[in-house]
Amino acid sequence: MSASTRQVRQYLIGLQDRITSTVAVVDGGQFVVDRWKKPAGEMLQGNGITQILEGGPVFERAGVGFSHVTGPHLPPSATQHRPELSGAPFEAMGVSLVFHPRNPHVPTVHMNVRMIAAKPVNSPAVCWFGGGMDLTPYYGQEEDAVHFHRTCKSALDPFGVDKYPRFKRWCDEYFYLKHRDEQRGIGGVFYDDFAEFGFDGNFAMMRSVGDAFLDAYLPIVDRRQRMPYGERERDFQLYRRGRYVEFNLVWDRGTHFGLQSGGRSESILLSMPPLVSWSYQRQSQPGTPEERLYKEFLVRKDWLE
């Protein structure tokens, strides 16, 4: 393991521990820690740590996974923008999380930071970074959307004032259900295949995004977790979770990368909600909070203007 790889690994494991220890205090529950290693003889080699909290009073499921794997061939999901690296040996590591709250007034959140290094034969290694975070409310609150986006912007501004608008637009375009012509949520920031600053600069920006997560999300949880709700709100939450499942299974590059490369299915699919429902051609009634979500929040807009 190179010194740079060791540095990234140490940061990611530390980030996972900081997030889970803080969220455990908020929820009052405990994360189960599952350390895993790919069996010898499999094509994909590596190890990881899956931490998951289920059935808590605040979070129905909160999963935070760290993985560090190597493989003989980059899968298609990792080389669609880099065809010259198709089939190259690779090393990948990252932290990915999804929190599914119990209260429908608390948004679901996703965050991921990662590094991939390709090692083509007879060519220098190529390293790039990716990451971001996005918010998926069930009942929209402008205050929450503005806070989340402002925190994302503050994390990226030291690396250029162009980064937040660029990565915000990228997030809007990425977390989009093409088959429904519908945004997954109110977005955030997202970037991938990033190698513009050299290793130190790329790593610094990844750390800034990862370190901003708790400040972006926990104030929203604190504001919303005690709001009253009933069967109607719960039913709508479970219905909207179906969109989350659809995106992750149909469109998400991270899910595809993990499954195509022979990754550990249980850890890759920790993003799935514990309960979900679908309804045929369901329509929200005019003037309701449910309709407001579609008209005012599941749209691409500048939340900081």
C-alpha positions as CSV (number, residue, x, y, z in Angstrom):
1,M,0.0,0.0,0.0
2,S,1.5,3.4,-1.0
3,A,1.8,6.3,1.4
4,S,-0.9,8.2,-0.4
5,T,-3.3,5.3,-0.4
6,R,-2.7,4.7,3.3
7,Q,-3.4,8.4,3.9
8,V,-6.8,8.3,2.1
9,R,-7.7,5.0,3.9
10,Q,-7.0,6.5,7.3
11,Y,-9.1,9.5,6.6
12,L,-12.1,7.5,5.3
13,I,-12.1,5.2,8.3
14,G,-11.9,8.1,10.7
15,L,-14.7,9.9,8.8
16,Q,-16.9,6.8,9.1
17,D,-16.3,6.6,12.9
18,R,-16.9,10.3,13.4
19,I,-20.3,10.2,11.6
20,T,-21.5,7.0,13.3
21,S,-20.5,8.0,16.8
22,T,-22.3,11.4,16.4
23,V,-25.4,9.9,14.8
24,A,-25.6,7.2,17.5
25,V,-25.9,10.0,20.1
26,V,-28.6,11.7,18.1
27,D,-30.6,8.5,17.7
28,G,-29.9,6.9,21.1
29,G,-29.2,3.5,19.4
30,Q,-26.0,1.7,18.5
31,F,-24.4,0.9,15.1
32,V,-23.6,-2.7,14.5
33,V,-20.0,-2.9,13.2
34,D,-19.4,-5.6,10.5
35,R,-15.8,-6.0,9.4
36,W,-15.5,-8.0,6.2
37,K,-12.9,-9.3,3.9
38,K,-13.3,-10.8,0.4
39,P,-12.5,-14.6,0.4
40,A,-9.3,-15.6,-1.2
41,G,-9.6,-16.8,-4.8
42,E,-12.3,-14.3,-5.7
43,M,-11.7,-11.9,-8.6
44,L,-12.2,-8.8,-6.4
45,Q,-10.0,-8.6,-3.3
46,G,-10.2,-6.2,-0.4
47,N,-11.9,-5.5,2.9
48,G,-14.3,-3.0,4.5
49,I,-16.3,-2.0,7.5
50,T,-20.1,-1.8,7.3
51,Q,-21.8,0.1,10.2
52,I,-25.5,0.0,10.4
53,L,-28.2,1.1,12.8
54,E,-31.7,-0.2,12.4
55,G,-35.0,0.3,14.2
56,G,-34.0,3.4,16.1
57,P,-36.3,6.1,17.3
58,V,-34.9,8.7,14.9
59,F,-33.5,6.5,12.1
60,E,-35.3,3.5,10.8
61,R,-32.1,2.6,9.0
62,A,-28.8,4.4,8.9
63,G,-25.9,2.7,7.0
64,V,-22.4,3.9,6.6
65,G,-20.0,1.7,4.7
66,F,-16.3,1.9,4.1
67,S,-14.7,-0.3,1.4
68,H,-11.2,-0.8,0.0
69,V,-11.0,-3.1,-3.0
70,T,-8.7,-4.1,-5.9
71,G,-9.6,-5.8,-9.1
72,P,-8.1,-7.0,-12.4
73,H,-10.5,-5.0,-14.6
74,L,-12.4,-1.7,-14.2
75,P,-16.1,-2.4,-14.8
76,P,-17.9,-0.5,-17.5
77,S,-19.6,1.9,-15.0
78,A,-16.2,3.3,-14.1
79,T,-14.9,3.8,-17.6
80,Q,-17.8,5.3,-19.5
81,H,-16.0,8.7,-19.4
82,R,-12.5,7.2,-19.6
83,P,-12.6,4.5,-22.4
84,E,-8.8,4.5,-22.6
85,L,-8.7,2.8,-19.2
86,S,-11.2,0.1,-20.1
87,G,-10.0,-3.2,-18.6
88,A,-7.2,-1.8,-16.5
89,P,-6.5,-3.1,-13.0
90,F,-7.8,-0.8,-10.3
91,E,-8.0,0.1,-6.7
92,A,-11.0,1.8,-5.1
93,M,-11.9,3.0,-1.7
94,G,-14.6,5.2,-0.3
95,V,-17.2,5.9,2.4
96,S,-20.9,5.9,1.4
97,L,-23.9,6.5,3.6
98,V,-27.7,6.7,3.4
99,F,-29.9,7.6,6.4
100,H,-33.6,6.8,6.2
101,P,-35.4,8.6,9.1
102,R,-38.5,7.4,10.8
103,N,-40.3,10.8,10.9
104,P,-41.6,11.7,7.4
105,H,-40.7,15.4,8.1
106,V,-37.0,14.5,8.3
107,P,-35.4,14.1,4.8
108,T,-33.5,11.1,3.7
109,V,-29.8,11.9,3.0
110,H,-27.0,10.4,1.0
111,M,-23.3,11.2,1.1
112,N,-20.3,9.5,-0.7
113,V,-16.6,10.3,-1.0
114,R,-14.2,8.1,-2.9
115,M,-11.0,7.6,-4.7
116,I,-10.3,5.3,-7.7
117,A,-6.8,4.5,-9.1
118,A,-6.4,2.7,-12.4
119,K,-3.1,1.0,-13.2
120,P,-3.0,0.4,-17.0
121,V,-0.2,-1.8,-18.3
122,N,2.9,0.1,-19.4
123,S,1.4,3.4,-18.4
124,P,1.5,5.5,-15.2
125,A,-1.3,5.0,-12.7
126,V,-4.3,7.4,-13.0
127,C,-6.0,8.5,-9.9
128,W,-9.3,10.4,-9.6
129,F,-11.8,11.4,-6.9
130,G,-15.5,11.8,-6.5
131,G,-18.1,12.6,-4.0
132,G,-21.0,14.7,-2.8
133,M,-24.2,14.8,-0.8
134,D,-27.8,15.2,-1.6
135,L,-31.1,15.6,0.3
136,T,-34.4,13.9,-0.4
137,P,-37.3,15.4,1.5
138,Y,-40.8,13.9,1.7
139,Y,-42.3,17.2,3.0
140,G,-40.4,20.2,1.7
141,Q,-39.0,23.0,3.9
142,E,-37.3,25.9,2.2
143,E,-35.2,26.6,5.3
144,D,-33.8,23.1,5.2
145,A,-33.0,23.3,1.5
146,V,-31.2,26.6,1.8
147,H,-29.2,25.4,4.8
148,F,-28.1,22.2,3.1
149,H,-27.0,24.0,-0.1
150,R,-25.3,26.8,1.8
151,T,-23.2,24.3,3.8
152,C,-22.2,22.5,0.5
153,K,-21.2,25.8,-1.0
154,S,-19.1,26.7,2.0
155,A,-17.3,23.4,1.8
156,L,-16.4,24.0,-1.9
157,D,-15.7,27.7,-2.1
158,P,-12.0,27.4,-0.9
159,F,-11.4,25.4,-4.1
160,G,-12.9,27.9,-6.5
161,V,-16.2,29.8,-6.5
162,D,-17.1,27.9,-9.7
163,K,-17.2,24.6,-7.9
164,Y,-20.5,24.8,-6.1
165,P,-22.6,25.9,-9.1
166,R,-20.8,23.4,-11.3
167,F,-21.2,20.5,-8.9
168,K,-24.8,21.6,-7.9
169,R,-25.8,21.4,-11.6
170,W,-24.0,18.0,-11.9
171,C,-26.0,16.8,-8.9
172,D,-29.3,17.9,-10.4
173,E,-28.4,16.1,-13.6
174,Y,-27.2,13.0,-11.9
175,F,-29.9,12.4,-9.3
176,Y,-32.7,12.4,-11.9
177,L,-35.1,9.6,-12.7
178,K,-35.1,9.7,-16.5
179,H,-37.9,7.1,-16.7
180,R,-40.2,9.4,-14.7
181,D,-38.8,12.8,-15.7
182,E,-38.5,13.6,-12.0
183,Q,-35.7,14.8,-9.7
184,R,-35.0,12.5,-6.8
185,G,-34.8,15.3,-4.3
186,I,-33.6,18.9,-3.8
187,G,-30.1,17.9,-4.8
188,G,-26.8,19.2,-3.2
189,V,-23.5,18.7,-4.9
190,F,-22.0,15.8,-6.9
191,Y,-18.7,15.3,-8.8
192,D,-16.9,12.4,-10.3
193,D,-13.8,11.6,-12.3
194,F,-12.1,14.6,-10.7
195,A,-8.4,15.0,-11.1
196,E,-7.9,18.7,-11.7
197,F,-5.8,19.7,-8.7
198,G,-3.3,16.9,-8.4
199,F,-3.4,14.4,-5.6
200,D,-3.1,16.8,-2.6
201,G,-5.6,19.2,-3.9
202,N,-8.1,16.5,-4.9
203,F,-7.8,14.8,-1.5
204,A,-8.2,18.2,0.3
205,M,-11.5,18.9,-1.6
206,M,-12.8,15.4,-0.8
207,R,-12.0,15.9,2.9
208,S,-13.8,19.2,2.9
209,V,-17.0,17.6,1.4
210,G,-16.8,14.7,3.8
211,D,-16.2,16.9,6.9
212,A,-19.2,19.1,6.0
213,F,-21.8,16.4,6.1
214,L,-22.8,16.5,9.8
215,D,-23.1,20.3,9.7
216,A,-25.3,20.0,6.6
217,Y,-27.7,17.4,7.9
218,L,-27.9,17.3,11.7
219,P,-29.5,20.8,12.2
220,I,-32.3,19.6,9.8
221,V,-32.8,16.5,11.8
222,D,-32.9,18.5,15.0
223,R,-35.6,20.8,13.6
224,R,-37.9,18.1,12.2
225,Q,-37.6,14.9,14.3
226,R,-40.2,15.9,16.8
227,M,-42.8,17.2,14.3
228,P,-46.1,15.3,14.6
229,Y,-47.2,13.0,11.8
230,G,-49.9,10.4,11.1
231,E,-50.8,7.6,8.8
232,R,-51.1,10.0,5.8
233,E,-47.6,11.3,6.1
234,R,-46.2,7.8,6.8
235,D,-47.9,6.4,3.7
236,F,-46.6,9.2,1.5
237,Q,-43.1,8.7,2.9
238,L,-43.1,4.9,2.0
239,Y,-44.4,5.7,-1.4
240,R,-41.7,8.3,-2.1
241,R,-39.1,5.8,-0.9
242,G,-40.0,3.7,-3.9
243,R,-38.4,6.4,-6.1
244,Y,-35.2,6.1,-4.0
245,V,-35.1,2.4,-4.7
246,E,-35.8,2.9,-8.4
247,F,-32.9,5.4,-8.8
248,N,-30.4,3.3,-6.9
249,L,-31.1,0.1,-8.8
250,V,-31.7,1.6,-12.3
251,W,-29.4,4.6,-12.6
252,D,-26.8,4.8,-9.8
253,R,-23.2,4.4,-11.0
254,G,-22.0,3.5,-7.5
255,T,-24.4,0.6,-7.2
256,H,-23.6,-0.6,-10.7
257,F,-19.8,-0.3,-10.0
258,G,-20.1,-2.4,-6.8
259,L,-22.2,-5.1,-8.3
260,Q,-20.4,-5.3,-11.7
261,S,-17.0,-5.5,-10.0
262,G,-18.1,-8.4,-7.7
263,G,-18.5,-6.3,-4.6
264,R,-20.2,-7.4,-1.4
265,S,-23.9,-7.2,-2.1
266,E,-25.1,-6.7,1.5
267,S,-22.8,-3.7,1.9
268,I,-23.6,-2.2,-1.5
269,L,-27.3,-2.4,-0.9
270,L,-27.3,-0.9,2.6
271,S,-28.8,2.2,1.0
272,M,-32.2,0.4,0.6
273,P,-35.0,1.6,3.0
274,P,-36.3,-1.0,5.4
275,L,-40.0,-0.4,4.3
276,V,-41.2,0.9,1.0
277,S,-44.4,0.9,-1.1
278,W,-45.5,1.5,-4.7
279,S,-48.9,2.7,-6.0
280,Y,-50.3,2.6,-9.5
281,Q,-50.6,6.1,-11.0
282,R,-50.9,7.8,-7.7
283,Q,-51.8,11.5,-7.8
284,S,-51.5,14.1,-5.1
285,Q,-54.5,16.3,-4.4
286,P,-54.2,20.0,-5.4
287,G,-53.2,22.4,-2.6
288,T,-51.7,19.6,-0.4
289,P,-48.2,19.5,1.1
290,E,-47.7,16.4,-1.0
291,E,-48.4,18.3,-4.2
292,R,-46.2,21.1,-3.0
293,L,-43.2,18.7,-2.8
294,Y,-43.6,18.0,-6.6
295,K,-44.2,21.6,-7.7
296,E,-41.8,23.5,-5.4
297,F,-39.0,21.1,-4.3
298,L,-38.6,18.3,-6.9
299,V,-37.5,20.9,-9.4
300,R,-34.1,22.3,-10.4
301,K,-33.7,25.7,-8.9
302,D,-31.1,28.0,-7.3
303,W,-31.8,27.6,-3.6
304,L,-29.3,30.4,-2.6
305,E,-30.4,33.2,-4.9
